[in-house]
Amino acid sequence: MAEHVIIGNGVAGIKAAETIREDDGDCKITMVEDEVYPFYYRPQLPRFVSGEIDEGRLWGKKKGFYEKNNITLHLGKKVTRINSDRNEIILEDETTINYDSLLIAAGGSIKKRRYPGSELNGDIVELKTIDDAKNIREKIKSAKSAVVIGEDFLTLSLTDALHSSGLEVTYLMPGDRLWPEIMDKDASSILELKLKEKGIKIKHKTDIKELVIKNKTVQGVITTNDELINCQILGIVDKLQPNMGFLNGSGVNTGNGILVNDKMLTNVDNIYAAGDVAQLLTTIHNEIPKINIRWLKAWKQGQVAGSNMTGNEAEYDDIACISSTQICGIDLISIGVSNPLDEGYKIMRGDYPHPEIDVYKKLVLKNGTVVGALFVGNVLEAREIVKVIKNKMDYSEIDETLLKQMFDLNYRISPFHGFLCPVCKLDLPISPDAKVGDKITCPACGIELKITERMLK
Ligand SMILES: Cc1cc2nc3c(=O)[nH]c(=O)nc-3n(C[C@H](O)[C@H](O)[C@H](O)COP(=O)(O)OP(=O)(O)OC[C@H]3O[C@@H](n4cnc5c(N)ncnc54)[C@H](O)[C@@H]3O)c2cc1C
């Protein structure tokens, strides 16, 4: 009987386990996870912090799921080494577990910026885990204002959580725009405008010079512009770094992440990697980041890895590589190459940006073919554009009505609805029997939505 071992009980790990079990009812599946919770929906953490949802809505799987599917789950156990010659993983307590095939789905950890005084204090927060969320909820009870610094997606998520909890939030941006991996300056300006309307203060090209700490608690920060900003909570967030420390000496090749081919296979023929920890060896366009944090991508990669672990030949296709989220209720989606830095790309933006409209949409073309898109504030046509990019369509082949609706501000008819999950952008399967007011849960990220008339069109 084959033994499959999975490191990490996040979305990549759980999707792989489900896929393996679907393909093979008899094999042995073991999962090792250093957090102490069953699988939960990380994208829901900001809503949990703000009290919009309770803890019960976070769970993607209850403990019974593992028993029912005959999956052995070791919670609160950290993998410290892999011995690929002996096909075994070694845990912190020196227990060893043998495998026939191994999936590394260990995600990443938030890298912390360091400032003078930042090592002193427990009021510095980040938001990656349920425990982080519980810590923030506790601190919010006695806080009025927060400062957040960083420029990545996770900084935006933390800002959302703190602002939605009723705190006054100041966002310090060391660079000149938000989420630079996917956003150009115009897109960032639109998002900034919308965040400012909601009351979030944003400061460009501003870093922290030092922390103001009294009685071992944060009282504020002094910025590089010598401004004192008072706060009781300080969020310091940098990029997510793949968790790969336990691979030292394993023989598994790494770059910025664990290097995998499109079968999610590493250089070792029975070791796979998927999700935030994995780095694709090749991407169809060089401008698509080879490593990026995305729920739906991790879900799909877990599915591909799980399928291949049972002997199939599944491949992960990154062509429409979608990054999507909702920040303070504002929809954002980037598809494929959304922010090319090289020359040789053509950008189509129609009437955007427009001084009176806080929406932004663009298409990115290479030699006439649509290779990317970006939507801020209104993502109605995103579903159709995913198809355009997947089918490698020329700009000239796109339905004229779709282009008009996307780019012509005077064109108001909206025939291209479809429905993408507002958080992870999975194309949501809505049953033909569904009625307005029914509830639907996204099978990928777990957000619960009420069916509206528009979703049924
Ligand atoms: C607050 C927040 C909001 C987000 N919102 C969105 C969103 O709106 N849209 C979107 O697309 N993405 C979002 N993301 C990103 C998304 O959650 C990640 O891309 C996704 O969780 C990656 O899944 P994964 O399975 O690769 O890794 P993870 O979910 O990180 O799971 C990896 C697991 O492995 C465990 N692990 C690590 N090392 C070890 C070890 N040595 N031994 C044992 N276990 C180990 C970790 O504890 C972790 O539980 C959000 C993330 C956060 C934190």
The ligand as a Tripos MOL2 file, in Angstrom:
@<TRIPOS>MOLECULE
LIG
   53    58     1     0     0
SMALL
NO_CHARGES

@<TRIPOS>ATOM
      1 C1         -4.5330   37.4430    5.9160 C.3       1 LIG1
      2 C2         -4.4170   36.8040    4.5730 C.ar      1 LIG1
      3 C3         -5.3350   37.1100    3.5800 C.ar      1 LIG1
      4 C4         -5.2270   36.5370    2.3130 C.ar      1 LIG1
      5 N1         -6.1430   36.8590    1.3550 N.ar      1 LIG1
      6 C5         -6.0450   36.3120    0.1120 C.ar      1 LIG1
      7 C6         -6.9820   36.6570   -0.9050 C.ar      1 LIG1
      8 O1         -7.8870   37.4590   -0.7140 O.2       1 LIG1
      9 N2         -6.8080   36.0910   -2.1350 N.ar      1 LIG1
     10 C7         -5.7800   35.2010   -2.3940 C.ar      1 LIG1
     11 O2         -5.6650   34.7160   -3.5200 O.2       1 LIG1
     12 N3         -4.8890   34.8600   -1.4320 N.ar      1 LIG1
     13 C8         -4.9930   35.3880   -0.1950 C.ar      1 LIG1
     14 N4         -4.0740   35.0630    0.7710 N.ar      1 LIG1
     15 C9         -2.9620   34.1840    0.4120 C.3       1 LIG1
     16 C10        -3.3580   32.7200    0.5690 C.3       1 LIG1
     17 O3         -3.8900   32.5120    1.8530 O.3       1 LIG1
     18 C11        -2.1420   31.8450    0.3360 C.3       1 LIG1
     19 O4         -1.7160   32.0330   -1.0110 O.3       1 LIG1
     20 C12        -2.4590   30.3660    0.5960 C.3       1 LIG1
     21 O5         -2.8440   30.1900    1.9340 O.3       1 LIG1
     22 C13        -1.2550   29.4900    0.2800 C.3       1 LIG1
     23 O6         -1.5600   28.1730    0.6210 O.3       1 LIG1
     24 P1         -0.4240   27.1060    0.9450 P.3       1 LIG1
     25 O7         -1.1480   25.8340    1.2230 O.co2     1 LIG1
     26 O8          0.6110   27.1330   -0.0970 O.co2     1 LIG1
     27 O9          0.3080   27.6400    2.2590 O.3       1 LIG1
     28 P2         -0.2630   27.9450    3.7080 P.3       1 LIG1
     29 O10        -1.6950   28.3060    3.6830 O.co2     1 LIG1
     30 O11         0.6830   28.9270    4.3050 O.co2     1 LIG1
     31 O12        -0.1260   26.5480    4.4780 O.3       1 LIG1
     32 C14         1.1280   25.9860    4.7620 C.3       1 LIG1
     33 C15         1.0610   25.2780    6.1040 C.3       1 LIG1
     34 O13         2.2920   24.5700    6.3260 O.3       1 LIG1
     35 C16         2.6450   24.6690    7.6850 C.3       1 LIG1
     36 N5          4.0950   24.4770    7.8410 N.ar      1 LIG1
     37 C17         5.0790   25.3190    7.4450 C.ar      1 LIG1
     38 N6          6.3000   24.8030    7.7560 N.ar      1 LIG1
     39 C18         6.0610   23.6070    8.3610 C.ar      1 LIG1
     40 C19         6.9210   22.6270    8.9230 C.ar      1 LIG1
     41 N7          8.2510   22.7430    8.9180 N.pl3     1 LIG1
     42 N8          6.3660   21.5290    9.5020 N.ar      1 LIG1
     43 C20         4.9970   21.3810    9.5140 C.ar      1 LIG1
     44 N9          4.1440   22.3080    8.9890 N.ar      1 LIG1
     45 C21         4.6630   23.3920    8.4190 C.ar      1 LIG1
     46 C22         2.1960   26.0870    8.0670 C.3       1 LIG1
     47 O14         1.9680   26.1970    9.4580 O.3       1 LIG1
     48 C23         0.9160   26.2560    7.2510 C.3       1 LIG1
     49 O15        -0.2310   25.9400    8.0000 O.3       1 LIG1
     50 C24        -4.1750   35.6090    2.0530 C.ar      1 LIG1
     51 C25        -3.2470   35.2880    3.0560 C.ar      1 LIG1
     52 C26        -3.3650   35.8670    4.3150 C.ar      1 LIG1
     53 C27        -2.3620   35.5150    5.3840 C.3       1 LIG1
@<TRIPOS>BOND
     1     1     2 1
     2     2     3 ar
     3     2    52 ar
     4     3     4 ar
     5     4     5 ar
     6     4    50 ar
     7     5     6 ar
     8     6     7 ar
     9     6    13 1
    10     7     8 2
    11     7     9 ar
    12     9    10 ar
    13    10    11 2
    14    10    12 ar
    15    12    13 ar
    16    13    14 ar
    17    14    15 1
    18    14    50 ar
    19    15    16 1
    20    16    17 1
    21    16    18 1
    22    18    19 1
    23    18    20 1
    24    20    21 1
    25    20    22 1
    26    22    23 1
    27    23    24 1
    28    24    25 2
    29    24    26 1
    30    24    27 1
    31    27    28 1
    32    28    29 2
    33    28    30 1
    34    28    31 1
    35    31    32 1
    36    32    33 1
    37    33    34 1
    38    33    48 1
    39    34    35 1
    40    35    36 1
    41    35    46 1
    42    36    37 ar
    43    36    45 ar
    44    37    38 ar
    45    38    39 ar
    46    39    40 ar
    47    39    45 ar
    48    40    41 1
    49    40    42 ar
    50    42    43 ar
    51    43    44 ar
    52    44    45 ar
    53    46    47 1
    54    46    48 1
    55    48    49 1
    56    50    51 ar
    57    51    52 ar
    58    52    53 1
@<TRIPOS>SUBSTRUCTURE
     1 LIG1         1 GROUP 0 **** ****
